[in-house]
Amino acid sequence: MSIKAIFYSKFDTQEGPKVIHQVPEDSIIPNTSSNATTFVNFPDISFFVIPRQELCGNLIQVCKEGYRILSYPICIKSPYYDRNEFIFNFCLVLAEDEPFSSYKTVVKKLATLMRGLEEQSHFLSADLSQPNTGKVYSLCEVLMEDLNNYCECMIPIDSLNTLNIKLFPTYAPPPPVKAWHVPLFTIRPETLMDENWDLTMQRILPYINGVSSVKKIAYLADADYSLTKRCIKHLLYYNTLLLLDIFSFTAIYAPTAEFGRTIAYDPPMQRECARYVNTAFAPAPPAAASSTAGSFSTTNNPNAPDPDHPSSTSDPHHHHPDLLTTSTIWPLTSSHTPLSGVSLIELYASLRQGQSVREWYSAHTDELAHIDVRRFITFGVIKGFLYRVHKYAFATGHARPSRYAVGVVAAGNGLGGNLDVASAAAASSVALGRSMSSEFGEFSEEDEEDGDEGEEEFEGVDGEDGEEAAVRPGDGIDDEVLGRYLDGQCCFDQICTELEIGEKDLLARIKRWPGEVQIIHR
């Protein structure tokens, strides 16, 4: 994106609209002795360059012959001038198909400054220099050169006035931020933050860790949810973070079509992945860890990944970053054999539809002994070669054909049917019996009880009348509220976050829905 030409035009009482100065020369009006090709034919656009008084003081853009002419015409009325008015315009010529929003302020600020100079000292009207010479021409020449080369300029005009202009980049509008999205930094915000930042922003930054959802961040930071969303959206606009899904061992992930074109044939990415997921380089617990413990770049950013502050551990695979070599970054198996890039590729390739992370982990416990599973999955999602298979609930409107009316449907493979919820939960529930490394310390995946063939039993509590009352998960959610989410459009992450209920309790509540409900994976 660059300026193709700048020209200064004014209304001449004898000749009408006239180009006085142009940079580069012959770009708008050719000399009689020159055969140069101009960007546009000035007579075709002169009506918009020097318009009627009603249009002066407004931003005007004209597209002609593949170029965009951006201008801000000014009309000054005074008895000092012939016909009691002076109309002038400084125009920028840009490529029509390139972004131009950052140049709007340039033409407006330039026109405003020149109007002030003209009213103070007749800076423009008193300039009798020949075309493409003098102060005004030099100003246009320096302005174009500095903006194209440095995106900013500081041009002294006289002892009291200086033209200061800076081009600021424009970004695409950020995607919508939802309560169940999980933000993850790609930069180190502590290097940018100071005491002048927004108070809500300062509150929520420590909780943006790639684990907590937007709604949870607002709760943990004791901040207003709507303000938290606005802060996340602001950070998204400047490409300082990414939005992920809530990680869960019951979730399903599968490789995308990009898998064969990215990590499968990219050794540097394999090494980046090994260093990022290796628990030997895991960041410290929250009390000592920075807010960007889980961040890494989506490109070859020097900040990626972030093992620069490895937690203290007696693991023999733990090394200081300065001593890292290609051989030390690879995670160890349970038998202390280093994995290779091929091993990481095979682990990613073994993820598939219909298989939860829990089942996948259970089948590869030896290879994953020193791999942080959450970071392993997150790396693939951010790099674009893994995608999340979401679960949706759809109420068909039919009566329940059996005692349990929850079906599990895998989108795209034609498989489906009405299955027992408890059996489905049992199928996705595999007892691990061992602790797994997490970015924020150790946590254990407790064995989940298999569902019974009959109704689930719930522990009774004494009611006010002394009789035993059954307390079941999701009893506080009535059918009208739940029914809003059973249209097949709301993923389980959204339902669980907005209803503040776990997935296991949600399935138990859906089981009591008065009708047939299918669980769709897509």
VOPAVEX-695144 format. One line per 8 residues: number of its first residue (from 1); their letters; for each residue x, y, z of C-alpha. Coordinates in steps of 0.001 Angstrom, whole numbers, plus 524288, in hexadecimal, padded with zeros to 5 digits. Layout:
NUM	a	X,Y,Z ~ ...;
//
This chain:
1	msikaify	80000,80000,80000 ~ 8062C,80CC2,7FB94 ~ 802E7,81A1C,7F619 ~ 803F0,81A60,7E75B ~ 80350,8292B,7E61D ~ 80018,835D2,7ED52 ~ 7FB50,8420B,7E692 ~ 7F6F2,84F8E,7EAA3;
9	skfdtqeg	7EBDA,855E4,7E321 ~ 7E47B,862A8,7E474 ~ 7D9D3,86A43,7DD98 ~ 7DFB9,8744E,7D495 ~ 7D6B4,87FBD,7D1B5 ~ 7DB78,88007,7C3A0 ~ 7DD9F,871A3,7C06F ~ 7D4BF,86A7C,7C9EE;
17	pkvihqvp	7D953,85DFC,7D0F7 ~ 7E7F6,85D15,7CF4D ~ 7F2D9,85410,7D414 ~ 7FDE0,85C5E,7D99F ~ 80749,85231,7DF1F ~ 80815,84385,7DD0C ~ 81113,8390B,7E280 ~ 81650,8324A,7DAB4;
25	edsiipnt	8167E,83B89,7CF44 ~ 80DA6,83887,7C3A8 ~ 805A7,82F18,7CC07 ~ 7F8FD,83702,7CA9B ~ 7FB5F,8416A,7C044 ~ 80610,83E65,7B63C ~ 80EEB,848C5,7B0CA ~ 80CAB,84C51,7A2B6;
33	ssnattfv	81A31,8471E,79F4A ~ 81882,83A7D,7A6E0 ~ 8124F,82DCF,7A29E ~ 810EC,828B4,7B08F ~ 804BF,82104,7B3FF ~ 7FCAF,826FB,7BEE9 ~ 7F58F,81F68,7C988 ~ 7E890,825FB,7C66B;
41	nfpdisff	7E33B,82FCC,7BCE5 ~ 7E1AF,83C23,7C51C ~ 7D652,8423B,7BD62 ~ 7CE56,8360F,7C080 ~ 7CFD8,837DC,7CF3A ~ 7D157,846B6,7D03D ~ 7C31F,84853,7D485 ~ 7C5E9,8400D,7E09E;
49	viprqelc	7D358,845D0,7E352 ~ 7CE3F,853CC,7E343 ~ 7BFD9,851A0,7E65D ~ 7B4A9,85ABB,7E97B ~ 7B507,861D8,7F676 ~ 7AAFA,85885,7FC45 ~ 7B489,84D2C,7FB06 ~ 7C03D,85432,800A8;
57	gnliqvck	7C426,85027,80E5E ~ 7C0D3,841DF,80BB5 ~ 7C8DE,835EC,80886 ~ 7C773,832CC,7FA18 ~ 7CC8B,826C1,7F325 ~ 7CBDB,823DF,7E4A5 ~ 7CF8D,81706,7DE23 ~ 7D443,81831,7D03C;
65	egyrilsy	7DC59,80F5C,7C770 ~ 7E091,8066C,7D2AA ~ 7E484,81185,7DBBB ~ 7DE0C,817F2,7E760 ~ 7DF0E,826B9,7E906 ~ 7DD4E,82A55,7F74B ~ 7DB6E,838B5,7FAB3 ~ 7D5CF,84292,80439;
73	picikspy	7D2B0,84F32,7FCD0 ~ 7D2CA,85C19,80448 ~ 7CB82,868A4,8012F ~ 7CF86,87524,8083D ~ 7C693,880F1,806A4 ~ 7CC9A,88E6D,807F7 ~ 7CC4F,89B8C,800F3 ~ 7DB06,89A0B,7FFA2;
81	ydrnefif	7D94F,8909C,7F44B ~ 7D434,8925F,7E69A ~ 7C5EB,88E62,7E66F ~ 7C6BE,88ED3,7F557 ~ 7CAE7,880A3,7F6B4 ~ 7D6B6,877D3,7F5A4 ~ 7D4C7,86948,7F2BD ~ 7E033,85FD5,7F371;
89	nfclvlae	7E266,8514A,7F521 ~ 7EDA1,8480B,7F832 ~ 7EAF5,83AA9,7F23D ~ 7F108,82D47,7F427 ~ 7F116,8234F,7E920 ~ 7F067,81539,7EDFB ~ 7EE3A,80804,7E7BB ~ 7DF99,80567,7E746;
97	depfssyk	7E04B,7F780,7EC8C ~ 7E901,7FA8D,7F849 ~ 7E46E,7FE60,8060B ~ 7E38D,80D0B,8078F ~ 7DD05,80FBC,814A5 ~ 7E9C9,813CF,81B2F ~ 7EB97,81E86,810D3 ~ 7DEB8,82533,813EE;
105	tvvkklat	7E4BE,82C0D,81F95 ~ 7F072,83000,8173E ~ 7E8A9,837F1,80D69 ~ 7DFEE,83DA7,817F7 ~ 7EB3C,841C6,820A4 ~ 7F2D7,84739,81517 ~ 7E706,84F24,81091 ~ 7E44F,85442,81E51;
113	lmrgleeq	7F26A,8587D,82027 ~ 7F2D9,85F48,812FD ~ 7E62F,86651,815DD ~ 7EC1D,86B82,82271 ~ 7F87B,86FD5,81B79 ~ 7F099,87673,810DD ~ 7E84F,87DCC,81ABD ~ 7F464,881D9,8226C;
121	shflsadl	7FDF9,885CE,817C8 ~ 7F7EA,882C7,80A6E ~ 801B1,877B9,80946 ~ 7FB63,871FE,7FD03 ~ 7F56D,87D84,7F600 ~ 801F0,88584,7F74F ~ 80A20,87A9B,7F16C ~ 80D75,87F4F,7E3C7;
129	sqpntgkv	81804,87544,7E0F6 ~ 8181D,86DD6,7D439 ~ 81167,8608B,7D38A ~ 8190B,855B4,7DA6B ~ 821DE,85F3E,7E183 ~ 821AB,8669D,7EE50 ~ 81D78,863A8,7FC52 ~ 81086,85D20,7F96B;
137	yslcevlm	8168B,853F1,7EF7B ~ 82181,85065,7F8FF ~ 81752,84DBE,80366 ~ 8100D,8443A,7FA8B ~ 81CA4,83DA8,7F676 ~ 8217B,83B59,80465 ~ 813F8,8372C,808FC ~ 812D1,82CA2,7FE9E;
145	edlnnyce	820AF,827B1,80092 ~ 81FCC,826E9,80F6C ~ 8126D,82082,80FDD ~ 8164E,81655,805CA ~ 8234C,8133D,80C4C ~ 820C5,81561,81ADB ~ 811E7,81635,81C36 ~ 813B8,82303,82378;
153	cmipidsl	818E2,830A9,82143 ~ 81CA4,83CEF,828C1 ~ 81E15,8484F,81F48 ~ 82112,85605,82468 ~ 8199A,86024,81C88 ~ 81D57,86C9E,8239A ~ 821B7,870C0,83117 ~ 8143E,86E2D,836DE;
161	ntlniklf	80EB3,862CB,82F15 ~ 812E0,854C3,82CCD ~ 80BC7,84A12,82575 ~ 80BA9,83D85,82D92 ~ 804E2,831B4,8279E ~ 805AE,8234B,82AF0 ~ 7FF35,81804,823F1 ~ 7F917,80E1C,82D13;
169	ptyapppp	7F672,80051,82830 ~ 7E875,7FBE2,826EB ~ 7E420,7EE44,82A9E ~ 7D881,7E613,8272A ~ 7CD22,7E63B,830CD ~ 7CF5F,7DC01,83B73 ~ 7C6CA,7CFD6,83BD2 ~ 7BB88,7CF52,84599;
177	vkawhvpl	7BFA8,7CC21,8537C ~ 7B72B,7C222,85A71 ~ 7B669,7BE69,868BB ~ 7BBFB,7B0C9,8661D ~ 7C7C0,7B543,85E34 ~ 7D521,7B3A5,86458 ~ 7DECC,7BEB4,86161 ~ 7ED48,7BBB5,86012;
185	ftirpetl	7F7D4,7C617,85ECF ~ 80177,7C5B8,85389 ~ 809B6,7D096,8597A ~ 80ED2,7D441,866E1 ~ 80538,7DE96,86BB2 ~ 80D81,7E245,8776F ~ 81732,7E87F,86E12 ~ 80CA2,7F1C9,86932;
193	mdenwdlt	8040A,7F42D,87501 ~ 80592,8001E,87DA6 ~ 7FDC6,806F9,88833 ~ 7F612,80EBE,87E18 ~ 7EF43,802C4,87895 ~ 7E0C0,800D4,87A70 ~ 7DD86,7FBE1,8881C ~ 7D580,7F066,88337;
201	mqrilpyi	7E07D,7ECBC,879FB ~ 7EA37,7ECB5,88535 ~ 7E119,7E420,88D27 ~ 7DEC9,7D9A1,88309 ~ 7EC89,7D84B,87D6B ~ 7F1A4,7CF14,8881E ~ 7E691,7C591,88530 ~ 7E88B,7C4C1,87673;
209	ngvssvkk	7F028,7B806,87673 ~ 7EAA1,7AF6D,86BB8 ~ 7E292,7A7BF,87597 ~ 7D7D3,7B0B4,87AB8 ~ 7CC34,7B495,8725E ~ 7C807,7C2B7,870C3 ~ 7BCFC,7C112,87A94 ~ 7C600,7BAA0,88467;
217	iayladad	7D00A,7C560,882A3 ~ 7C5AD,7CF81,885DF ~ 7C1E2,7C7C0,891F4 ~ 7CFD6,7C5A0,896B0 ~ 7D397,7D3C2,89461 ~ 7C6FC,7D8AC,89AB2 ~ 7C4A8,7E0CE,88E83 ~ 7B866,7E3FA,886EF;
225	ysltkrci	7B617,7D9B6,87C6E ~ 7B2AA,7E376,871AF ~ 7BEDA,7EB88,8748C ~ 7C70E,7DF2D,874A2 ~ 7C1EF,7DBB2,8671D ~ 7C53F,7E947,86229 ~ 7D31B,7E816,8674D ~ 7D4E2,7DAC2,860F2;
233	khllyynt	7CF7C,7E02E,85440 ~ 7D8FB,7EB9B,85503 ~ 7E477,7E244,856AE ~ 7DF68,7DA12,84B6C ~ 7DEE3,7E5FA,84294 ~ 7ED79,7E818,84461 ~ 7F09A,7D9A6,84238 ~ 7F624,7D7D7,84FDA;
241	lllldifs	7EE4B,7CBB9,8532C ~ 7E6AA,7C07A,84D60 ~ 7D9B7,7BA36,850E0 ~ 7D969,7ABA9,853B7 ~ 7CF69,7A1CD,8586B ~ 7CE22,79D2C,8665A ~ 7D741,79197,867DF ~ 7D12E,78529,86D40;
249	ftaiyapt	7D529,776F2,86D8D ~ 7C795,7738F,86893 ~ 7C9A4,77C09,85C78 ~ 7CC93,7767C,84F0D ~ 7D72C,77B9B,845F1 ~ 7DB1C,7774E,83852 ~ 7E565,77B74,82E3E ~ 7E1B2,7851E,823AA;
257	aefgrtia	7E58C,784E0,81550 ~ 7F11E,78D9A,818E6 ~ 7F767,782C3,820E2 ~ 7FF23,77D53,81574 ~ 803E4,78AD4,81182 ~ 8082B,78FB4,81EDF ~ 80E0A,787E9,829FF ~ 80EEA,77B45,82238;
265	ydppmqre	8192A,78165,81943 ~ 81E60,78C5E,821AF ~ 829A9,78858,82ABF ~ 82ADC,7960C,830D7 ~ 81C82,79568,834B1 ~ 81EB9,787E3,83A5D ~ 829AF,78D19,842DE ~ 82153,798B7,846DF;
273	caryvnta	81676,78F63,84AB3 ~ 81FC7,786A7,8526F ~ 824F7,79207,85A3B ~ 8176D,7978B,85CB2 ~ 810CF,78B0D,8615A ~ 81C3B,7856E,8690F ~ 818AE,785A3,87786 ~ 82706,7878F,87ADA;
281	fapappaa	825A0,7956C,875B9 ~ 8181E,797E5,87B70 ~ 81639,7A570,8816A ~ 8158D,7A73F,89009 ~ 808C3,7A64E,897BD ~ 7FF9A,7B225,897A0 ~ 80587,7B83B,8A3D5 ~ 81273,7BA17,89CE2;
289	asstagsf	80ED4,7B8F5,88EB5 ~ 80C5C,7C43C,885B8 ~ 7FF41,7C651,87F42 ~ 804AB,7C1E0,87244 ~ 80967,7B4B6,876D6 ~ 80234,7ADAF,86C1F ~ 80469,7B6F3,860DB ~ 80BD9,7B45E,85474;
297	sttnnpna	80BE9,7B9B5,846D6 ~ 80428,7B56D,83B10 ~ 80FDD,7B821,83281 ~ 81E7C,7B7B1,8344E ~ 81DD3,7C1DC,83F08 ~ 82986,7C2C9,8482E ~ 81FF9,7C261,8537E ~ 81B68,7B4C3,84FB6;
305	pdpdhpss	819E8,7AC50,85713 ~ 81BCD,7B0E2,86502 ~ 82489,7A7CB,86CD5 ~ 82D7D,7B2E0,870CB ~ 82A31,7B132,87F22 ~ 82A05,7A27A,8815D ~ 824D3,79DEB,88E53 ~ 82E54,79802,89804;
313	tsdphhhh	82E13,78956,89734 ~ 836C4,77DCA,899AE ~ 83341,777BB,88CAC ~ 83FD5,7737E,885E1 ~ 83A9C,77974,87962 ~ 83A35,78720,87F55 ~ 8442E,79091,87990 ~ 846E4,79EF2,879BA;
321	pdllttst	8423A,7A596,86D10 ~ 8500A,7A9F4,869EA ~ 8546D,79BC5,869CA ~ 84952,796B9,86148 ~ 84D35,78E80,855AC ~ 8456D,7875F,84B6F ~ 8465D,77AE1,85363 ~ 84218,780B7,86067;
329	iwpltssh	8354A,786B6,85BF8 ~ 82EBE,779CD,858AF ~ 82585,7747E,86329 ~ 828A6,76785,8697D ~ 82005,75B94,869A0 ~ 81CFE,75464,87642 ~ 8293C,74C44,873D3 ~ 83158,758D3,87253;
337	tplsgvsl	8332F,7571D,863BE ~ 832B4,7640C,85C50 ~ 827BD,765AB,85297 ~ 82A87,76A1A,844BE ~ 82397,772D6,83B15 ~ 81DA9,766D4,834D5 ~ 8184F,762AC,8420E ~ 8118F,76FD7,843CC;
345	ielyaslr	80BC6,76ED3,83629 ~ 80693,76137,83934 ~ 8006D,76626,845C8 ~ 7F966,77108,83E8C ~ 7F55D,767DB,8339F ~ 7EF48,75E72,83D79 ~ 7E53E,768B8,84170 ~ 7D88E,76635,83A46;
353	qgqsvrew	7C9F4,7683C,83A62 ~ 7C27E,75FF7,84429 ~ 7CE1D,75F1B,84D6F ~ 7CEEF,76803,85934 ~ 7DBB4,76D72,85E5B ~ 7DA01,76494,86A2C ~ 7D96E,7586F,861B4 ~ 7E4B9,75D3E,85967;
361	ysahtdel	7ECE2,75FD0,86595 ~ 7E9C5,75271,86B15 ~ 7EEC4,74C29,85E8F ~ 7FB93,753F3,85E87 ~ 7FF23,75564,86CE1 ~ 80D1A,75106,86A87 ~ 81000,75B5C,86010 ~ 808C9,76602,86781;
369	ahidvrrf	80FC3,763D4,8746D ~ 816FD,770DE,8739F ~ 80DD1,7784C,86A90 ~ 8040E,78264,86F4C ~ 7F7CF,77DC2,86865 ~ 7F0EE,78AEF,868A4 ~ 7FC83,791EF,8629F ~ 7FE18,786D6,858D4;
377	itfgvikg	7F020,78880,85400 ~ 7F0B6,79754,85492 ~ 7FCE4,79799,84C23 ~ 7F5FE,79026,8414F ~ 7E9D4,798A8,841E8 ~ 7F167,7A564,84116 ~ 7FA3A,7A0AA,8362A ~ 7EE12,79CAC,82EA1;
385	flyrvhky	7F037,78E11,82CDC ~ 7E69C,789DB,8378B ~ 7D857,78D51,83911 ~ 7CE84,78B5E,843F5 ~ 7C2E3,78285,84190 ~ 7B7F6,7892D,8491B ~ 7AC1C,782CD,84F0A ~ 79E6B,787FF,84CAD;
393	afatghar	79164,783F5,85272 ~ 78586,78351,84988 ~ 777AA,780E2,84E24 ~ 770F6,779F9,842DA ~ 76342,77C9B,84801 ~ 76003,76E21,84827 ~ 75C14,76662,85417 ~ 7667B,75E59,85ABA;
401	psryavgv	766CE,750FB,85457 ~ 76D27,74AD1,86039 ~ 7708D,74DA1,86E3D ~ 77C05,75623,86A18 ~ 779FC,75F34,85EA3 ~ 78775,76486,85C37 ~ 78DBB,760DE,84F59 ~ 79BE7,76274,84B74;
409	vaagnglg	79DC8,76648,83D3D ~ 7AAE5,76800,8368E ~ 7A90E,7721C,82BFE ~ 7ADD1,76E3F,81EAB ~ 7AEF1,75F95,820A0 ~ 7A0A6,75BDC,820A7 ~ 7A199,75535,82DC7 ~ 797F3,757E1,83875;
417	gnldvasa	78D0C,752C6,840BD ~ 786D3,75373,84DD8 ~ 7907E,74F8A,85837 ~ 79002,74EAA,866D7 ~ 795B5,75B33,86C79 ~ 79C48,753F7,8777A ~ 7A20E,74A3F,86DE4 ~ 7A6C1,75540,86528;
425	aaassval	7ACEB,75BF3,870C9 ~ 7B332,74F37,874DF ~ 7B895,74D29,86738 ~ 7BF57,75A61,86794 ~ 7C3D5,75892,87581 ~ 7D080,75119,87752 ~ 7D6A9,74F65,884A6 ~ 7E475,754B0,88415;
433	grsmssef	7E917,75259,891F0 ~ 7F4CA,75B72,8908F ~ 7F7CD,769DD,8915E ~ 7FA14,77237,8856C ~ 802A1,77E1B,88454 ~ 7FBC6,78AF4,88288 ~ 80123,79866,8803B ~ 7FCE4,79C81,88DBB;
441	gefseede	801B5,79112,895E5 ~ 7FD0F,7833A,8979A ~ 7EF15,77ED3,896E5 ~ 7E910,7714E,896E7 ~ 7DE9F,76C42,88DDF ~ 7D5C4,764C5,89708 ~ 7CF57,75884,8922A ~ 7C151,75AE4,88E57;
449	edgdegee	7B728,750EC,8921E ~ 7B0E5,74982,88723 ~ 7A2B2,74C7D,884C4 ~ 7989C,74299,88924 ~ 78EBA,73C66,88043 ~ 783C3,741F8,88876 ~ 78129,74F9C,88D6E ~ 78CA2,75666,8941B;
457	efegvdge	78C3A,75646,8A2DA ~ 78DCC,7633A,8A9CA ~ 7914C,76580,8B7D6 ~ 785B6,769E2,8BFDC ~ 78554,7756C,8C916 ~ 77BC2,77896,8D393 ~ 7714B,78237,8CF8C ~ 76A95,78BE4,8D83B;
465	dgeeaavr	75FBC,78235,8DB16 ~ 76977,777F2,8DF8A ~ 76769,76F8F,8D377 ~ 77255,76BC7,8CA57 ~ 772C6,773F1,8BDD2 ~ 77A30,77014,8B19C ~ 7844D,779BD,8ACBC ~ 787CE,77791,89E81;
473	pgdgidde	79163,77EFF,895C9 ~ 78AEF,789E2,88E2D ~ 77E7C,78A2B,89641 ~ 77F71,79902,896A6 ~ 77E35,799BA,887BE ~ 77041,798B7,88302 ~ 76C39,79356,875CB ~ 76966,7A0D0,87024;
481	vlgryldg	77739,7A591,872C3 ~ 77D97,798FC,86E34 ~ 77528,79888,8620F ~ 77B82,7A4EC,85CDB ~ 7883D,79D7D,85B46 ~ 782CC,7911D,85518 ~ 781D0,79673,84750 ~ 78E79,79066,8426D;
489	qccfdqic	79504,79DBF,8417D ~ 79ACA,79EF8,84F2E ~ 7A706,79736,8524D ~ 7A8F4,790F3,85F94 ~ 7B341,79B25,86311 ~ 7A914,7A5D3,8617B ~ 79E7E,79E84,868E5 ~ 7A75D,79AD6,8743D;
497	teleigek	7ACED,7A895,8755C ~ 7A00C,7AFE1,874A9 ~ 798B6,7A674,87D8A ~ 7A487,7A502,88693 ~ 7A3B8,79642,88685 ~ 7AD75,78B6D,883A9 ~ 7AC7F,782D1,877B3 ~ 7A97C,776AE,87FC5;
505	dllarikr	79E64,77DB2,886BD ~ 7999B,7833E,879D8 ~ 7988B,775A2,873F5 ~ 7912F,77110,87FFE ~ 787D3,77C90,87EA4 ~ 785DF,77A43,8700A ~ 78285,76C2D,87331 ~ 77693,7710D,87A8F;
513	wpgevqii	771E2,77947,86F11 ~ 763E7,7756E,86B85 ~ 7670F,77131,85DBE ~ 7716A,76BCA,854B7 ~ 77E95,772D0,854D7 ~ 78A08,76FB3,84C00 ~ 79816,77344,84F0D ~ 79EDF,7773E,84278;
521	hr	7AD9A,777CE,840AA ~ 7B20A,78122,83608;
//
